[in-house]
Amino acid sequence: MRFPQYPAATGRGGVRPRTGRLGSLAALLALSAVLTGCGGTGDPAAGPAGATTASAAADVVEPLATAPDPRLPVTVESADGAQVTVTSADRIVPLTGSLSEIVFTLGFAEQVVARDITATFEQARRLPVVTRAHDVSAESVLSLRPTVVLADTTTGPAEAVSQIRDAGIALVVVEPAKELADVGRRIDTVAAVLGVRSSGDELKARTESRIDAVRRTIPAHEDGAGPRVAFLYLRGSASVYLLGGRESGAGSLLEAAGAVDAGRASGLTKDFTPITSEALAEAAPDAILVMSKGLDSVGGPDGLVRIPGVAETPAGMDRRIVSIDDGVLLNYGPRTDRVLAELVDQLYPAGGDGA
């Protein structure tokens, strides 16, 4: 098992073999054999005493009304330094769920011929999966005769990525999203690769407008400080219980929601650290943020508070748990406004200040 804070080697072509924050989470998912995706057992009407999950209806993407009109060929710089010329967007293979989300939202649903295991939204479920335990199968990808493949720097193994490129396929590596500020950059990058820069501009404007609209709903805090929220990564079947720190990826969302990242505020400088009673006491969260399948894997709210140290926190004592779908929480893409809205709704029920 690779914990997120462990450094990893760089493979051929400069593509790291499924490392980094999202890559390490993927490795942990594979270990516990729990697929990321939508859904959960939380009651949508639950207040702060219970966990709420995003509704199943939220696990769809909303394509632009304007059909894409690719202007190809284009030559773009891949994040691994390669200059890649894309001549056709007829057969697209995005190798992460977050990239799939952007491709589908730009209007390319009919051109996508495969998906990564983390692409769990409704429109993608019909597609064959070309990853196994989150590692890409080069043979599966090549058998589908793609004209362009989109990867990011967490895609691996590096040998598979190189094999696809060596076969003459236009493969573009995209820098992963780590925070809210990366949403527009990722949309721009994917739109440029597919030759639809104007559609990218439209989608970026729509997404940023919707995020701004959600931000305007956040209640003011009387003391100027929002609730302290700890992001916990849980996979009960593998006994994986981690507390997010500065590099977990959730901090930007929490800050946008007017909350304080409790792990970061307590001095955790890494992405994740194993949960201990001492670390949770130092974080002292008012609420706990989890992925919905992670919450399910430990037996729901009752199981969560049995993890050592959780019941003694303000969040544990109040059963104040925020649960959001695995397949969308850290994507930082076109559905981020929905994630932020869900986070805000659960943190501030009935317009409260969340304190």
Secondary structure, DSSP 4 states (H G I P E B T S, - for coil): ---TTS-----GGG--SS-HHHHHHHHHHHHHT----S--S--TT--TTS-B---GGGSS----SSPP-----EEEE-TTS-EEEE---SSEEESSHHHHHHHHHTT-GGGB--B-TT--SGGGTTSPB-EETTEE-HHHHHHT--SEEEEETT---HHHHHHHHHTT-EEEEEPPP-SGGGHHHHHHHHHHHTT-HHHHHHHHHHHHHHHHHHHTTSPPPTTS---EEEEEEEEGGGTEEEEE-TTSS-HHHHHHTT-EEHHHHTT--SSEEE--HHHHHHH--SEEEEEHHHHHHTTHHHHHTTSTTTTTSHHHHHT-EEEE-TTTTT--STTHHHHHHHHHHHHSGGG----
